[in-house]
Amino acid sequence: MKPLPTLRQLRFLVAVVDKCHFGHAADVCHVTQSTLSAGIQELEALLGVQLLERTKRSVMPTPLGLDIAARAAKLLKGTEDMVDIAQAARAPMSGKLRLGVIPTIGPFLLPKALPSLRSMFPLLQIYLREDQTERLLDRLEAGELDAALLALPYDIGGYDSMDIGEDRFWGVFPPGHRLSGTALRPRDIAVENLLLLEEGHCLRDQALAACSLEGAQRNAAFQGTSLYTLVQMVANGLGMTLVPQLALDAGILRGLDLATAPLEGSNACRRLGLIWRRTSGRTETFQRLGKALREIQAAPRAA
């Protein structure tokens, strides 16, 4: 039988290729730099090829090293899925769960949800990663996340998903605005100075598309990095914005003298969804987590 690389050696290689730095890779693998270097040298000797180009100041993978590292990453993810399947069979709501969440959901749903989830699933350890949708999907594909809490519609490809609930959009503007006290229509907003999140936030496109506002005026000079920034900009008289119900319920306007009005139309909303890899062995875990999040989201928020 031919000698085979160990998972430890493959993990070392993947870490170095990812970080392009022995010290940083060693930290990720929780070993000393000398241990990591020796492990990769053993792997190169075993395979009979050079995987890394080393200088005194840098390290970079060879073309073959890149190819083998990509294959190694898939193997490592497969072994992690195997462990997950076994753990899920024993106790689906236990162990670590790495959950991604976008910035327009996390700060507003999780303070309400996490205490309830800890009470419902005391053996489940949820580790959070907040980022924009595209980067969360990349991390999910790479196996760095187990699941992600996103806003839909969004092209999630071949992932499995579970609907968590509806999140309607509201208009937010200064008090005394001409639209105060009315149900908003797309043609009303089309002539307004509409403040939006900067490019890369899915809420930007969802709000415009769901409310048929593609032709609305957009203030290119003032784009917010967060919903908190947007409402502060509105409070300073720079225009109006669109905010999801989830953020309003969480008190994003608390302490600000601002008016709100609901958007008309059955499509004037986004959907909250939990997604995960179809190859994951923790489907029961995610389905039970999604059901719990749906119940939490639907429950009235305490005053």
C-alpha positions in Angstrom: 0.0 0.0 0.0 1.4 3.4 -1.0 2.0 5.9 1.8 -0.7 8.6 2.0 -0.5 12.1 3.4 -2.1 12.7 6.8 -5.0 15.1 7.4 -2.6 17.1 9.7 -0.1 17.6 6.8 -2.9 18.6 4.4 -4.3 21.0 7.0 -0.8 22.6 7.3 -0.6 23.0 3.5 -4.0 24.6 3.2 -3.2 27.1 6.0 0.1 28.2 4.4 -1.5 28.6 1.0 -4.3 30.6 2.5 -2.1 32.9 4.6 1.1 32.9 2.5 2.9 33.2 5.9 4.3 30.4 8.1 3.7 32.2 11.3 0.1 33.1 10.6 -0.6 29.6 9.3 0.9 28.1 12.5 -1.4 30.3 14.6 -4.4 29.1 12.6 -3.4 25.4 13.1 -2.5 26.0 16.8 1.1 24.6 16.4 4.5 26.1 16.5 6.0 27.4 13.2 8.7 24.8 13.3 6.1 22.0 13.7 4.2 23.3 10.7 7.3 23.7 8.6 8.4 20.2 9.4 5.0 18.8 8.5 5.0 20.4 5.1 8.5 19.2 4.4 7.4 15.7 5.3 4.5 16.1 2.9 6.8 17.3 0.1 9.1 14.4 0.7 6.2 11.9 0.7 4.8 13.3 -2.6 8.3 13.9 -4.2 7.4 17.4 -5.4 7.9 21.0 -4.3 4.7 22.6 -3.0 6.0 25.9 -1.7 8.6 28.5 -2.9 10.4 29.8 0.2 12.5 32.9 0.6 13.8 34.6 3.7 10.9 37.1 3.6 8.0 35.3 2.0 6.4 32.0 1.0 4.2 31.2 -2.0 2.7 28.1 -3.4 3.9 26.5 -6.6 1.3 25.9 -9.3 1.2 22.3 -8.2 1.0 23.4 -4.6 -2.1 25.4 -5.4 -3.7 22.5 -7.1 -2.9 20.0 -4.3 -4.0 22.6 -1.6 -7.4 23.0 -3.4 -7.9 19.2 -3.4 -6.8 19.0 0.2 -9.3 21.6 1.2 -12.1 19.5 -0.3 -10.8 16.4 1.5 -10.7 18.2 4.8 -14.3 19.6 4.3 -15.4 16.0 3.6 -13.9 14.7 6.7 -15.5 17.5 8.8 -18.9 16.6 7.2 -18.3 13.0 8.2 -17.8 14.0 11.8 -20.8 16.3 11.6 -23.0 13.4 10.4 -21.9 11.2 13.3 -22.4 14.0 15.8 -25.8 15.0 14.4 -26.9 11.4 14.7 -26.0 11.3 18.4 -27.2 14.8 19.4 -28.3 17.2 16.6 -28.6 20.2 18.9 -25.2 20.1 20.5 -21.6 21.1 19.7 -20.3 24.1 17.7 -22.3 25.8 15.0 -20.6 28.5 13.0 -23.4 30.8 11.8 -22.9 33.7 9.3 -25.2 36.7 9.4 -25.5 39.8 7.4 -25.2 43.3 9.1 -28.9 44.2 8.3 -30.1 41.2 10.3 -27.6 40.4 13.0 -27.8 43.5 15.2 -31.6 43.5 15.1 -32.7 39.8 15.3 -29.9 38.2 17.3 -30.2 40.2 20.6 -33.8 39.0 20.7 -33.0 35.4 19.5 -29.8 34.3 21.2 -31.1 34.2 24.8 -34.0 32.1 23.6 -31.8 29.8 21.6 -29.5 29.3 24.6 -32.5 28.3 26.7 -33.9 26.0 24.0 -30.6 24.4 23.0 -28.2 24.7 26.0 -25.7 22.2 24.4 -25.5 24.1 21.1 -22.6 26.6 20.9 -23.3 29.2 18.2 -20.3 31.2 16.9 -21.2 34.2 14.8 -19.6 35.7 11.8 -21.0 39.0 10.5 -20.3 39.9 6.9 -21.9 40.8 3.5 -23.9 38.1 1.7 -21.4 37.3 -1.0 -18.5 36.8 1.4 -20.6 34.7 3.7 -21.5 32.4 0.8 -17.8 32.1 -0.1 -17.1 31.1 3.5 -20.0 28.6 3.5 -18.7 27.0 0.3 -15.2 26.8 1.8 -16.5 25.0 4.9 -15.6 27.9 7.2 -19.3 28.4 8.1 -22.0 25.8 8.8 -25.0 27.9 7.9 -25.9 31.5 7.2 -28.8 33.8 8.0 -29.5 35.9 4.9 -32.1 38.2 3.4 -33.8 36.8 0.3 -34.4 37.1 -2.6 -30.7 36.5 -3.5 -29.2 33.9 -5.8 -28.0 31.3 -3.3 -27.2 28.7 -6.0 -27.5 25.0 -4.8 -27.8 25.6 -1.1 -30.7 24.3 1.0 -32.8 27.0 2.7 -35.6 27.5 5.2 -37.8 30.5 5.3 -37.7 32.3 8.6 -40.3 35.0 8.0 -41.2 38.2 6.2 -39.6 41.6 6.8 -41.4 44.5 5.3 -39.9 47.8 4.3 -40.8 51.2 5.7 -40.0 54.7 4.6 -38.2 56.9 7.2 -38.2 60.7 6.8 -38.1 63.9 9.0 -41.3 64.8 10.8 -43.7 67.0 8.9 -42.6 65.5 5.6 -45.2 65.5 2.8 -45.4 61.7 2.9 -46.0 61.5 6.7 -49.1 59.5 7.6 -49.6 57.9 4.2 -49.0 54.5 2.7 -46.0 54.9 0.4 -46.2 54.2 -3.3 -43.3 53.8 -5.7 -44.2 57.0 -7.6 -44.2 58.9 -4.3 -40.6 57.9 -3.5 -39.3 58.2 -7.1 -39.0 62.0 -6.7 -37.4 61.9 -3.2 -33.7 62.1 -2.3 -33.4 58.4 -1.4 -30.5 57.5 0.9 -29.2 53.9 0.4 -26.6 51.6 1.7 -23.4 51.5 -0.3 -22.8 48.9 -3.0 -22.3 45.3 -1.7 -25.2 45.3 0.7 -28.0 43.1 -0.6 -30.6 45.3 1.2 -29.8 48.1 -1.2 -31.0 46.1 -4.2 -33.7 44.3 -2.4 -35.4 47.5 -1.2 -35.3 49.0 -4.7 -36.4 45.8 -6.5 -39.1 44.8 -4.0 -40.6 48.2 -4.1 -40.2 48.8 -7.9 -37.9 51.7 -7.2 -35.2 51.1 -9.8 -35.9 54.5 -11.3 -35.9 56.4 -8.0 -33.4 59.2 -7.5 -30.3 58.0 -5.6 -28.0 60.2 -3.6 -24.7 59.0 -4.9 -22.8 61.5 -2.7 -24.3 60.1 0.5 -24.3 56.3 0.9 -24.5 54.7 4.3 -22.3 51.9 5.6 -25.1 50.7 7.9 -28.7 51.2 8.7 -27.7 53.2 11.8 -25.8 55.6 9.6 -28.7 56.0 7.2 -31.2 57.0 9.9 -28.7 59.5 11.3 -28.4 61.0 7.9 -32.2 61.3 7.6 -32.3 62.9 11.1 -29.8 65.5 9.7 -32.1 66.4 6.8 -30.2 64.7 4.0 -33.2 62.8 2.6 -35.3 59.8 3.3 -34.4 56.1 3.5 -35.9 52.6 3.6 -35.7 50.5 6.7 -36.9 46.9 7.3 -39.5 46.2 10.0 -36.9 44.1 11.9 -34.8 47.2 12.5 -37.8 49.3 13.5 -38.9 46.7 16.0 -35.4 46.6 17.5 -35.6 50.4 18.2 -33.2 51.8 15.5 -35.2 55.1 15.6 -35.2 55.4 19.4 -34.2 58.9 20.5 -34.6 60.3 17.0 -37.4 62.7 15.9 -38.3 60.8 12.7 -41.5 59.7 11.0 -42.3 56.4 9.3 -44.8 55.1 6.8 -45.3 51.6 5.4 -44.7 50.7 1.7 -47.6 49.5 -0.3 -47.7 46.2 -2.2 -47.4 42.6 -1.4 -43.8 42.5 -2.6 -42.6 45.4 -0.5 -40.5 43.2 1.7 -37.6 40.8 2.0 -37.6 37.3 3.4 -35.3 36.1 6.1 -33.8 32.7 5.4 -31.4 30.2 6.9 -29.2 28.4 4.3 -26.7 25.5 4.5 -24.8 23.2 2.2 -26.8 20.3 0.8 -23.9 18.0 1.5 -23.9 18.8 5.2 -24.8 16.1 7.6 -26.6 18.5 10.0 -29.8 19.0 8.2 -31.9 18.2 11.2 -29.9 20.7 13.3 -30.5 23.5 10.8 -34.2 22.6 10.4 -34.7 22.7 14.1 -32.7 25.9 14.4 -34.7 27.5 11.5 -38.0 26.5 13.2 -36.9 28.1 16.4 -35.8 31.3 14.7 -39.1 31.5 12.8 -41.0 31.3 16.1 -38.7 33.9 17.7 -39.1 36.3 14.8 -42.9 36.0 14.8 -43.2 36.6 18.6 -44.0 40.1 19.7 -41.0 42.0 21.0 -41.1 43.0 24.6 -41.6 46.7 25.2 
